[in-house]
Amino acid sequence: MPKATYMYWQKRFDRENPDKEIEEKMLEIRKVNKDYGYRRMLGELKNQGYCINKKKVQRIMQKLDLQVTSFTRKSRKYSS
């Protein structure tokens, strides 16, 4: 393995997580509201004063395994 690659990964792992504050806030919101998806989570974060992109919210939710699975589509019956 090249020395440059080794040093790159060493430096990368030594960095602290820049999204730590947002992750903690998302976990707090999740405790109160179990059924919030990324859209509602984004709205709640914006109400609390965070300026954040929806893609970042989606990425963090996937990383923390906060994806909502309780939504089911209703089946409508009809007569033809």
PDB file of N, CA, C and O in Angstrom:
ATOM      1  N   MET A   1       0.852  -1.174   0.000  1.00  0.00           N
ATOM      2  CA  MET A   1       0.000   0.000   0.000  1.00  0.00           C
ATOM      3  C   MET A   1       0.900   1.241   0.000  1.00  0.00           C
ATOM      4  O   MET A   1       1.852   1.313   0.777  1.00  0.00           O
ATOM      5  N   PRO A   2       0.608   2.207  -0.858  1.00  0.00           N
ATOM      6  CA  PRO A   2       1.408   3.426  -0.895  1.00  0.00           C
ATOM      7  C   PRO A   2       1.281   4.220   0.405  1.00  0.00           C
ATOM      8  O   PRO A   2       0.237   4.211   1.056  1.00  0.00           O
ATOM      9  N   LYS A   3       2.351   4.897   0.763  1.00  0.00           N
ATOM     10  CA  LYS A   3       2.377   5.672   1.998  1.00  0.00           C
ATOM     11  C   LYS A   3       1.338   6.794   1.955  1.00  0.00           C
ATOM     12  O   LYS A   3       0.703   7.094   2.966  1.00  0.00           O
ATOM     13  N   ALA A   4       1.168   7.410   0.785  1.00  0.00           N
ATOM     14  CA  ALA A   4       0.210   8.512   0.661  1.00  0.00           C
ATOM     15  C   ALA A   4      -1.215   8.035   0.961  1.00  0.00           C
ATOM     16  O   ALA A   4      -1.985   8.740   1.613  1.00  0.00           O
ATOM     17  N   THR A   5      -1.558   6.842   0.485  1.00  0.00           N
ATOM     18  CA  THR A   5      -2.885   6.287   0.739  1.00  0.00           C
ATOM     19  C   THR A   5      -3.074   6.029   2.227  1.00  0.00           C
ATOM     20  O   THR A   5      -4.125   6.336   2.790  1.00  0.00           O
ATOM     21  N   TYR A   6      -2.060   5.467   2.855  1.00  0.00           N
ATOM     22  CA  TYR A   6      -2.117   5.183   4.289  1.00  0.00           C
ATOM     23  C   TYR A   6      -2.314   6.473   5.085  1.00  0.00           C
ATOM     24  O   TYR A   6      -3.153   6.531   5.984  1.00  0.00           O
ATOM     25  N   MET A   7      -1.546   7.496   4.756  1.00  0.00           N
ATOM     26  CA  MET A   7      -1.635   8.761   5.482  1.00  0.00           C
ATOM     27  C   MET A   7      -2.990   9.442   5.243  1.00  0.00           C
ATOM     28  O   MET A   7      -3.547  10.065   6.147  1.00  0.00           O
ATOM     29  N   TYR A   8      -3.506   9.316   4.032  1.00  0.00           N
ATOM     30  CA  TYR A   8      -4.819   9.887   3.716  1.00  0.00           C
ATOM     31  C   TYR A   8      -5.891   9.278   4.613  1.00  0.00           C
ATOM     32  O   TYR A   8      -6.709  10.003   5.180  1.00  0.00           O
ATOM     33  N   TRP A   9      -5.892   7.962   4.745  1.00  0.00           N
ATOM     34  CA  TRP A   9      -6.902   7.297   5.569  1.00  0.00           C
ATOM     35  C   TRP A   9      -6.698   7.586   7.045  1.00  0.00           C
ATOM     36  O   TRP A   9      -7.671   7.700   7.792  1.00  0.00           O
ATOM     37  N   GLN A  10      -5.449   7.707   7.478  1.00  0.00           N
ATOM     38  CA  GLN A  10      -5.182   8.052   8.879  1.00  0.00           C
ATOM     39  C   GLN A  10      -5.781   9.423   9.199  1.00  0.00           C
ATOM     40  O   GLN A  10      -6.457   9.603  10.212  1.00  0.00           O
ATOM     41  N   LYS A  11      -5.515  10.387   8.308  1.00  0.00           N
ATOM     42  CA  LYS A  11      -6.015  11.738   8.532  1.00  0.00           C
ATOM     43  C   LYS A  11      -7.543  11.761   8.480  1.00  0.00           C
ATOM     44  O   LYS A  11      -8.184  12.491   9.236  1.00  0.00           O
ATOM     45  N   ARG A  12      -8.110  10.974   7.600  1.00  0.00           N
ATOM     46  CA  ARG A  12      -9.566  10.939   7.446  1.00  0.00           C
ATOM     47  C   ARG A  12     -10.245  10.396   8.705  1.00  0.00           C
ATOM     48  O   ARG A  12     -11.284  10.914   9.112  1.00  0.00           O
ATOM     49  N   PHE A  13      -9.676   9.370   9.319  1.00  0.00           N
ATOM     50  CA  PHE A  13     -10.285   8.789  10.515  1.00  0.00           C
ATOM     51  C   PHE A  13     -10.072   9.645  11.752  1.00  0.00           C
ATOM     52  O   PHE A  13     -10.824   9.528  12.719  1.00  0.00           O
ATOM     53  N   ASP A  14      -9.063  10.502  11.737  1.00  0.00           N
ATOM     54  CA  ASP A  14      -8.811  11.364  12.885  1.00  0.00           C
ATOM     55  C   ASP A  14      -9.750  12.566  12.936  1.00  0.00           C
ATOM     56  O   ASP A  14      -9.890  13.205  13.979  1.00  0.00           O
ATOM     57  N   ARG A  15     -10.393  12.874  11.809  1.00  0.00           N
ATOM     58  CA  ARG A  15     -11.305  14.016  11.774  1.00  0.00           C
ATOM     59  C   ARG A  15     -12.550  13.738  12.600  1.00  0.00           C
ATOM     60  O   ARG A  15     -13.028  12.605  12.669  1.00  0.00           O
ATOM     61  N   GLU A  16     -13.070  14.796  13.230  1.00  0.00           N
ATOM     62  CA  GLU A  16     -14.329  14.627  13.959  1.00  0.00           C
ATOM     63  C   GLU A  16     -15.495  14.802  12.999  1.00  0.00           C
ATOM     64  O   GLU A  16     -15.352  15.398  11.931  1.00  0.00           O
ATOM     65  N   ASN A  17     -16.631  14.285  13.385  1.00  0.00           N
ATOM     66  CA  ASN A  17     -17.819  14.308  12.536  1.00  0.00           C
ATOM     67  C   ASN A  17     -18.399  15.728  12.495  1.00  0.00           C
ATOM     68  O   ASN A  17     -18.808  16.244  13.535  1.00  0.00           O
ATOM     69  N   PRO A  18     -18.444  16.377  11.310  1.00  0.00           N
ATOM     70  CA  PRO A  18     -18.984  17.741  11.249  1.00  0.00           C
ATOM     71  C   PRO A  18     -20.504  17.799  11.439  1.00  0.00           C
ATOM     72  O   PRO A  18     -21.041  18.867  11.734  1.00  0.00           O
ATOM     73  N   ASP A  19     -21.199  16.683  11.276  1.00  0.00           N
ATOM     74  CA  ASP A  19     -22.658  16.654  11.391  1.00  0.00           C
ATOM     75  C   ASP A  19     -23.134  16.132  12.744  1.00  0.00           C
ATOM     76  O   ASP A  19     -24.302  15.775  12.892  1.00  0.00           O
ATOM     77  N   LYS A  20     -22.253  16.086  13.716  1.00  0.00           N
ATOM     78  CA  LYS A  20     -22.596  15.492  15.009  1.00  0.00           C
ATOM     79  C   LYS A  20     -23.776  16.213  15.675  1.00  0.00           C
ATOM     80  O   LYS A  20     -24.678  15.566  16.208  1.00  0.00           O
ATOM     81  N   GLU A  21     -23.769  17.542  15.643  1.00  0.00           N
ATOM     82  CA  GLU A  21     -24.838  18.315  16.281  1.00  0.00           C
ATOM     83  C   GLU A  21     -26.186  18.040  15.607  1.00  0.00           C
ATOM     84  O   GLU A  21     -27.201  17.877  16.285  1.00  0.00           O
ATOM     85  N   ILE A  22     -26.191  17.988  14.282  1.00  0.00           N
ATOM     86  CA  ILE A  22     -27.426  17.736  13.540  1.00  0.00           C
ATOM     87  C   ILE A  22     -27.920  16.318  13.808  1.00  0.00           C
ATOM     88  O   ILE A  22     -29.121  16.100  13.968  1.00  0.00           O
ATOM     89  N   GLU A  23     -26.998  15.350  13.857  1.00  0.00           N
ATOM     90  CA  GLU A  23     -27.381  13.960  14.134  1.00  0.00           C
ATOM     91  C   GLU A  23     -28.038  13.842  15.502  1.00  0.00           C
ATOM     92  O   GLU A  23     -29.050  13.156  15.650  1.00  0.00           O
ATOM     93  N   GLU A  24     -27.464  14.512  16.506  1.00  0.00           N
ATOM     94  CA  GLU A  24     -28.045  14.461  17.850  1.00  0.00           C
ATOM     95  C   GLU A  24     -29.441  15.085  17.864  1.00  0.00           C
ATOM     96  O   GLU A  24     -30.355  14.564  18.503  1.00  0.00           O
ATOM     97  N   LYS A  25     -29.595  16.202  17.156  1.00  0.00           N
ATOM     98  CA  LYS A  25     -30.899  16.868  17.100  1.00  0.00           C
ATOM     99  C   LYS A  25     -31.930  15.985  16.400  1.00  0.00           C
ATOM    100  O   LYS A  25     -33.088  15.927  16.814  1.00  0.00           O
ATOM    101  N   MET A  26     -31.505  15.293  15.331  1.00  0.00           N
ATOM    102  CA  MET A  26     -32.417  14.397  14.613  1.00  0.00           C
ATOM    103  C   MET A  26     -32.841  13.235  15.499  1.00  0.00           C
ATOM    104  O   MET A  26     -33.993  12.805  15.441  1.00  0.00           O
ATOM    105  N   LEU A  27     -31.936  12.723  16.313  1.00  0.00           N
ATOM    106  CA  LEU A  27     -32.284  11.634  17.229  1.00  0.00           C
ATOM    107  C   LEU A  27     -33.282  12.110  18.284  1.00  0.00           C
ATOM    108  O   LEU A  27     -34.186  11.365  18.666  1.00  0.00           O
ATOM    109  N   GLU A  28     -33.120  13.354  18.758  1.00  0.00           N
ATOM    110  CA  GLU A  28     -34.077  13.914  19.718  1.00  0.00           C
ATOM    111  C   GLU A  28     -35.463  14.042  19.085  1.00  0.00           C
ATOM    112  O   GLU A  28     -36.469  13.678  19.694  1.00  0.00           O
ATOM    113  N   ILE A  29     -35.504  14.563  17.858  1.00  0.00           N
ATOM    114  CA  ILE A  29     -36.786  14.717  17.160  1.00  0.00           C
ATOM    115  C   ILE A  29     -37.423  13.353  16.952  1.00  0.00           C
ATOM    116  O   ILE A  29     -38.639  13.203  17.076  1.00  0.00           O
ATOM    117  N   ARG A  30     -36.609  12.367  16.639  1.00  0.00           N
ATOM    118  CA  ARG A  30     -37.114  11.019  16.365  1.00  0.00           C
ATOM    119  C   ARG A  30     -37.728  10.376  17.605  1.00  0.00           C
ATOM    120  O   ARG A  30     -38.695   9.622  17.501  1.00  0.00           O
ATOM    121  N   LYS A  31     -37.162  10.676  18.796  1.00  0.00           N
ATOM    122  CA  LYS A  31     -37.723  10.128  20.034  1.00  0.00           C
ATOM    123  C   LYS A  31     -39.155  10.614  20.244  1.00  0.00           C
ATOM    124  O   LYS A  31     -40.014   9.857  20.696  1.00  0.00           O
ATOM    125  N   VAL A  32     -39.406  11.874  19.916  1.00  0.00           N
ATOM    126  CA  VAL A  32     -40.736  12.456  20.101  1.00  0.00           C
ATOM    127  C   VAL A  32     -41.683  12.035  18.982  1.00  0.00           C
ATOM    128  O   VAL A  32     -42.845  11.715  19.236  1.00  0.00           O
ATOM    129  N   ASN A  33     -41.187  12.034  17.742  1.00  0.00           N
ATOM    130  CA  ASN A  33     -42.020  11.750  16.573  1.00  0.00           C
ATOM    131  C   ASN A  33     -41.452  10.564  15.808  1.00  0.00           C
ATOM    132  O   ASN A  33     -40.557  10.727  14.979  1.00  0.00           O
ATOM    133  N   LYS A  34     -41.963   9.386  16.080  1.00  0.00           N
ATOM    134  CA  LYS A  34     -41.436   8.163  15.462  1.00  0.00           C
ATOM    135  C   LYS A  34     -41.750   8.066  13.973  1.00  0.00           C
ATOM    136  O   LYS A  34     -41.036   7.392  13.232  1.00  0.00           O
ATOM    137  N   ASP A  35     -42.814   8.736  13.532  1.00  0.00           N
ATOM    138  CA  ASP A  35     -43.252   8.572  12.149  1.00  0.00           C
ATOM    139  C   ASP A  35     -42.799   9.708  11.236  1.00  0.00           C
ATOM    140  O   ASP A  35     -43.381   9.891  10.167  1.00  0.00           O
ATOM    141  N   TYR A  36     -41.794  10.466  11.616  1.00  0.00           N
ATOM    142  CA  TYR A  36     -41.301  11.543  10.762  1.00  0.00           C
ATOM    143  C   TYR A  36     -40.346  10.990   9.718  1.00  0.00           C
ATOM    144  O   TYR A  36     -39.361  10.330  10.048  1.00  0.00           O
ATOM    145  N   GLY A  37     -40.646  11.265   8.461  1.00  0.00           N
ATOM    146  CA  GLY A  37     -39.742  10.934   7.371  1.00  0.00           C
ATOM    147  C   GLY A  37     -38.796  12.102   7.145  1.00  0.00           C
ATOM    148  O   GLY A  37     -38.724  13.019   7.963  1.00  0.00           O
ATOM    149  N   TYR A  38     -38.070  12.066   6.029  1.00  0.00           N
ATOM    150  CA  TYR A  38     -37.082  13.118   5.815  1.00  0.00           C
ATOM    151  C   TYR A  38     -37.738  14.478   5.572  1.00  0.00           C
ATOM    152  O   TYR A  38     -37.159  15.505   5.927  1.00  0.00           O
ATOM    153  N   ARG A  39     -38.929  14.507   4.976  1.00  0.00           N
ATOM    154  CA  ARG A  39     -39.577  15.795   4.699  1.00  0.00           C
ATOM    155  C   ARG A  39     -39.990  16.494   5.991  1.00  0.00           C
ATOM    156  O   ARG A  39     -39.706  17.675   6.186  1.00  0.00           O
ATOM    157  N   ARG A  40     -40.661  15.757   6.867  1.00  0.00           N
ATOM    158  CA  ARG A  40     -41.071  16.350   8.144  1.00  0.00           C
ATOM    159  C   ARG A  40     -39.860  16.670   9.006  1.00  0.00           C
ATOM    160  O   ARG A  40     -39.832  17.689   9.697  1.00  0.00           O
ATOM    161  N   MET A  41     -38.857  15.792   8.964  1.00  0.00           N
ATOM    162  CA  MET A  41     -37.631  16.026   9.725  1.00  0.00           C
ATOM    163  C   MET A  41     -36.964  17.313   9.244  1.00  0.00           C
ATOM    164  O   MET A  41     -36.500  18.117  10.053  1.00  0.00           O
ATOM    165  N   LEU A  42     -36.918  17.504   7.933  1.00  0.00           N
ATOM    166  CA  LEU A  42     -36.333  18.717   7.359  1.00  0.00           C
ATOM    167  C   LEU A  42     -37.100  19.952   7.827  1.00  0.00           C
ATOM    168  O   LEU A  42     -36.492  20.955   8.199  1.00  0.00           O
ATOM    169  N   GLY A  43     -38.432  19.883   7.809  1.00  0.00           N
ATOM    170  CA  GLY A  43     -39.243  21.005   8.269  1.00  0.00           C
ATOM    171  C   GLY A  43     -39.006  21.325   9.731  1.00  0.00           C
ATOM    172  O   GLY A  43     -38.908  22.493  10.108  1.00  0.00           O
ATOM    173  N   GLU A  44     -38.915  20.300  10.548  1.00  0.00           N
ATOM    174  CA  GLU A  44     -38.677  20.495  11.982  1.00  0.00           C
ATOM    175  C   GLU A  44     -37.303  21.113  12.230  1.00  0.00           C
ATOM    176  O   GLU A  44     -37.165  22.004  13.068  1.00  0.00           O
ATOM    177  N   LEU A  45     -36.287  20.642  11.503  1.00  0.00           N
ATOM    178  CA  LEU A  45     -34.945  21.212  11.655  1.00  0.00           C
ATOM    179  C   LEU A  45     -34.921  22.674  11.218  1.00  0.00           C
ATOM    180  O   LEU A  45     -34.266  23.501  11.851  1.00  0.00           O
ATOM    181  N   LYS A  46     -35.631  22.994  10.143  1.00  0.00           N
ATOM    182  CA  LYS A  46     -35.681  24.392   9.683  1.00  0.00           C
ATOM    183  C   LYS A  46     -36.421  25.261  10.695  1.00  0.00           C
ATOM    184  O   LYS A  46     -36.042  26.413  10.906  1.00  0.00           O
ATOM    185  N   ASN A  47     -37.477  24.727  11.329  1.00  0.00           N
ATOM    186  CA  ASN A  47     -38.189  25.479  12.372  1.00  0.00           C
ATOM    187  C   ASN A  47     -37.288  25.764  13.561  1.00  0.00           C
ATOM    188  O   ASN A  47     -37.447  26.781  14.236  1.00  0.00           O
ATOM    189  N   GLN A  48     -36.340  24.867  13.819  1.00  0.00           N
ATOM    190  CA  GLN A  48     -35.428  25.047  14.945  1.00  0.00           C
ATOM    191  C   GLN A  48     -34.194  25.865  14.573  1.00  0.00           C
ATOM    192  O   GLN A  48     -33.296  26.042  15.396  1.00  0.00           O
ATOM    193  N   GLY A  49     -34.145  26.365  13.335  1.00  0.00           N
ATOM    194  CA  GLY A  49     -33.085  27.295  12.958  1.00  0.00           C
ATOM    195  C   GLY A  49     -31.916  26.702  12.199  1.00  0.00           C
ATOM    196  O   GLY A  49     -30.926  27.398  11.971  1.00  0.00           O
ATOM    197  N   TYR A  50     -31.993  25.450  11.802  1.00  0.00           N
ATOM    198  CA  TYR A  50     -30.906  24.832  11.040  1.00  0.00           C
ATOM    199  C   TYR A  50     -31.132  25.078   9.551  1.00  0.00           C
ATOM    200  O   TYR A  50     -32.251  24.948   9.055  1.00  0.00           O
ATOM    201  N   CYS A  51     -30.064  25.432   8.848  1.00  0.00           N
ATOM    202  CA  CYS A  51     -30.122  25.601   7.396  1.00  0.00           C
ATOM    203  C   CYS A  51     -29.450  24.367   6.800  1.00  0.00           C
ATOM    204  O   CYS A  51     -28.225  24.253   6.816  1.00  0.00           O
ATOM    205  N   ILE A  52     -30.252  23.450   6.277  1.00  0.00           N
ATOM    206  CA  ILE A  52     -29.729  22.153   5.850  1.00  0.00           C
ATOM    207  C   ILE A  52     -30.460  21.709   4.587  1.00  0.00           C
ATOM    208  O   ILE A  52     -31.635  22.023   4.396  1.00  0.00           O
ATOM    209  N   ASN A  53     -29.765  20.987   3.741  1.00  0.00           N
ATOM    210  CA  ASN A  53     -30.302  20.497   2.480  1.00  0.00           C
ATOM    211  C   ASN A  53     -31.060  19.187   2.710  1.00  0.00           C
ATOM    212  O   ASN A  53     -30.722  18.423   3.614  1.00  0.00           O
ATOM    213  N   LYS A  54     -32.088  18.930   1.886  1.00  0.00           N
ATOM    214  CA  LYS A  54     -32.879  17.702   2.051  1.00  0.00           C
ATOM    215  C   LYS A  54     -32.056  16.455   1.787  1.00  0.00           C
ATOM    216  O   LYS A  54     -32.285  15.420   2.412  1.00  0.00           O
ATOM    217  N   LYS A  55     -31.091  16.539   0.859  1.00  0.00           N
ATOM    218  CA  LYS A  55     -30.252  15.376   0.568  1.00  0.00           C
ATOM    219  C   LYS A  55     -29.393  15.005   1.769  1.00  0.00           C
ATOM    220  O   LYS A  55     -29.151  13.826   2.028  1.00  0.00           O
ATOM    221  N   LYS A  56     -28.940  16.006   2.493  1.00  0.00           N
ATOM    222  CA  LYS A  56     -28.136  15.748   3.685  1.00  0.00           C
ATOM    223  C   LYS A  56     -28.988  15.090   4.768  1.00  0.00           C
ATOM    224  O   LYS A  56     -28.528  14.183   5.462  1.00  0.00           O
ATOM    225  N   VAL A  57     -30.227  15.550   4.908  1.00  0.00           N
ATOM    226  CA  VAL A  57     -31.140  14.945   5.886  1.00  0.00           C
ATOM    227  C   VAL A  57     -31.381  13.482   5.522  1.00  0.00           C
ATOM    228  O   VAL A  57     -31.347  12.614   6.394  1.00  0.00           O
ATOM    229  N   GLN A  58     -31.626  13.202   4.234  1.00  0.00           N
ATOM    230  CA  GLN A  58     -31.837  11.824   3.790  1.00  0.00           C
ATOM    231  C   GLN A  58     -30.608  10.968   4.077  1.00  0.00           C
ATOM    232  O   GLN A  58     -30.729   9.847   4.571  1.00  0.00           O
ATOM    233  N   ARG A  59     -29.427  11.496   3.768  1.00  0.00           N
ATOM    234  CA  ARG A  59     -28.185  10.743   3.955  1.00  0.00           C
ATOM    235  C   ARG A  59     -27.951  10.423   5.433  1.00  0.00           C
ATOM    236  O   ARG A  59     -27.568   9.304   5.775  1.00  0.00           O
ATOM    237  N   ILE A  60     -28.183  11.407   6.308  1.00  0.00           N
ATOM    238  CA  ILE A  60     -27.984  11.187   7.746  1.00  0.00           C
ATOM    239  C   ILE A  60     -29.016  10.198   8.276  1.00  0.00           C
ATOM    240  O   ILE A  60     -28.685   9.350   9.104  1.00  0.00           O
ATOM    241  N   MET A  61     -30.262  10.294   7.810  1.00  0.00           N
ATOM    242  CA  MET A  61     -31.291   9.358   8.266  1.00  0.00           C
ATOM    243  C   MET A  61     -30.959   7.930   7.851  1.00  0.00           C
ATOM    244  O   MET A  61     -31.189   6.996   8.620  1.00  0.00           O
ATOM    245  N   GLN A  62     -30.425   7.748   6.655  1.00  0.00           N
ATOM    246  CA  GLN A  62     -30.026   6.411   6.220  1.00  0.00           C
ATOM    247  C   GLN A  62     -28.855   5.902   7.050  1.00  0.00           C
ATOM    248  O   GLN A  62     -28.811   4.729   7.422  1.00  0.00           O
ATOM    249  N   LYS A  63     -27.909   6.788   7.338  1.00  0.00           N
ATOM    250  CA  LYS A  63     -26.735   6.402   8.119  1.00  0.00           C
ATOM    251  C   LYS A  63     -27.126   5.978   9.540  1.00  0.00           C
ATOM    252  O   LYS A  63     -26.590   5.005  10.070  1.00  0.00           O
ATOM    253  N   LEU A  64     -28.058   6.708  10.149  1.00  0.00           N
ATOM    254  CA  LEU A  64     -28.489   6.415  11.520  1.00  0.00           C
ATOM    255  C   LEU A  64     -29.620   5.395  11.575  1.00  0.00           C
ATOM    256  O   LEU A  64     -30.121   5.081  12.654  1.00  0.00           O
ATOM    257  N   ASP A  65     -30.022   4.880  10.425  1.00  0.00           N
ATOM    258  CA  ASP A  65     -31.094   3.887  10.327  1.00  0.00           C
ATOM    259  C   ASP A  65     -32.401   4.428  10.910  1.00  0.00           C
ATOM    260  O   ASP A  65     -33.052   3.773  11.724  1.00  0.00           O
ATOM    261  N   LEU A  66     -32.768   5.633  10.478  1.00  0.00           N
ATOM    262  CA  LEU A  66     -33.998   6.274  10.941  1.00  0.00           C
ATOM    263  C   LEU A  66     -35.084   6.269   9.875  1.00  0.00           C
ATOM    264  O   LEU A  66     -36.065   7.004   9.991  1.00  0.00           O
ATOM    265  N   GLN A  67     -34.927   5.459   8.848  1.00  0.00           N
ATOM    266  CA  GLN A  67     -35.912   5.411   7.782  1.00  0.00           C
ATOM    267  C   GLN A  67     -37.247   4.911   8.328  1.00  0.00           C
ATOM    268  O   GLN A  67     -37.284   3.968   9.119  1.00  0.00           O
ATOM    269  N   VAL A  68     -38.336   5.540   7.907  1.00  0.00           N
ATOM    270  CA  VAL A  68     -39.672   5.163   8.359  1.00  0.00           C
ATOM    271  C   VAL A  68     -40.170   4.003   7.507  1.00  0.00           C
ATOM    272  O   VAL A  68     -40.110   4.056   6.279  1.00  0.00           O
ATOM    273  N   THR A  69     -40.660   2.956   8.163  1.00  0.00           N
ATOM    274  CA  THR A  69     -41.167   1.793   7.437  1.00  0.00           C
ATOM    275  C   THR A  69     -42.642   1.547   7.733  1.00  0.00           C
ATOM    276  O   THR A  69     -43.214   0.573   7.245  1.00  0.00           O
ATOM    277  N   SER A  70     -43.270   2.423   8.533  1.00  0.00           N
ATOM    278  CA  SER A  70     -44.643   2.165   8.963  1.00  0.00           C
ATOM    279  C   SER A  70     -45.688   2.592   7.940  1.00  0.00           C
ATOM    280  O   SER A  70     -46.862   2.261   8.100  1.00  0.00           O
ATOM    281  N   PHE A  71     -45.298   3.319   6.891  1.00  0.00           N
ATOM    282  CA  PHE A  71     -46.263   3.809   5.908  1.00  0.00           C
ATOM    283  C   PHE A  71     -46.706   2.676   4.999  1.00  0.00           C
ATOM    284  O   PHE A  71     -45.878   1.960   4.436  1.00  0.00           O
ATOM    285  N   THR A  72     -48.032   2.515   4.858  1.00  0.00           N
ATOM    286  CA  THR A  72     -48.567   1.534   3.915  1.00  0.00           C
ATOM    287  C   THR A  72     -49.590   2.227   3.034  1.00  0.00           C
ATOM    288  O   THR A  72     -50.336   3.090   3.496  1.00  0.00           O
ATOM    289  N   ARG A  73     -49.620   1.857   1.801  1.00  0.00           N
ATOM    290  CA  ARG A  73     -50.535   2.460   0.844  1.00  0.00           C
ATOM    291  C   ARG A  73     -51.916   1.821   0.976  1.00  0.00           C
ATOM    292  O   ARG A  73     -52.038   0.602   1.102  1.00  0.00           O
ATOM    293  N   LYS A  74     -52.956   2.660   0.946  1.00  0.00           N
ATOM    294  CA  LYS A  74     -54.317   2.148   1.055  1.00  0.00           C
ATOM    295  C   LYS A  74     -54.769   1.609  -0.293  1.00  0.00           C
ATOM    296  O   LYS A  74     -54.475   2.187  -1.339  1.00  0.00           O
ATOM    297  N   SER A  75     -55.472   0.516  -0.252  1.00  0.00           N
ATOM    298  CA  SER A  75     -56.013  -0.073  -1.469  1.00  0.00           C
ATOM    299  C   SER A  75     -57.461   0.376  -1.602  1.00  0.00           C
ATOM    300  O   SER A  75     -58.251   0.229  -0.670  1.00  0.00           O
ATOM    301  N   ARG A  76     -57.800   0.915  -2.747  1.00  0.00           N
ATOM    302  CA  ARG A  76     -59.172   1.375  -2.953  1.00  0.00           C
ATOM    303  C   ARG A  76     -59.902   0.400  -3.859  1.00  0.00           C
ATOM    304  O   ARG A  76     -59.389   0.003  -4.905  1.00  0.00           O
ATOM    305  N   LYS A  77     -61.081   0.025  -3.456  1.00  0.00           N
ATOM    306  CA  LYS A  77     -61.888  -0.891  -4.255  1.00  0.00           C
ATOM    307  C   LYS A  77     -62.803  -0.076  -5.160  1.00  0.00           C
ATOM    308  O   LYS A  77     -63.268   1.001  -4.789  1.00  0.00           O
ATOM    309  N   TYR A  78     -63.043  -0.586  -6.304  1.00  0.00           N
ATOM    310  CA  TYR A  78     -63.918   0.103  -7.240  1.00  0.00           C
ATOM    311  C   TYR A  78     -64.711  -0.922  -8.031  1.00  0.00           C
ATOM    312  O   TYR A  78     -64.305  -2.075  -8.177  1.00  0.00           O
ATOM    313  N   SER A  79     -65.827  -0.483  -8.527  1.00  0.00           N
ATOM    314  CA  SER A  79     -66.619  -1.372  -9.375  1.00  0.00           C
ATOM    315  C   SER A  79     -66.515  -0.866 -10.810  1.00  0.00           C
ATOM    316  O   SER A  79     -66.620   0.334 -11.064  1.00  0.00           O
ATOM    317  N   SER A  80     -66.313  -1.775 -11.729  1.00  0.00           N
ATOM    318  CA  SER A  80     -66.141  -1.360 -13.122  1.00  0.00           C
ATOM    319  C   SER A  80     -67.373  -1.625 -13.951  1.00  0.00           C
ATOM    320  O   SER A  80     -67.388  -1.331 -15.146  1.00  0.00           O
TER     321      SER A  80
END
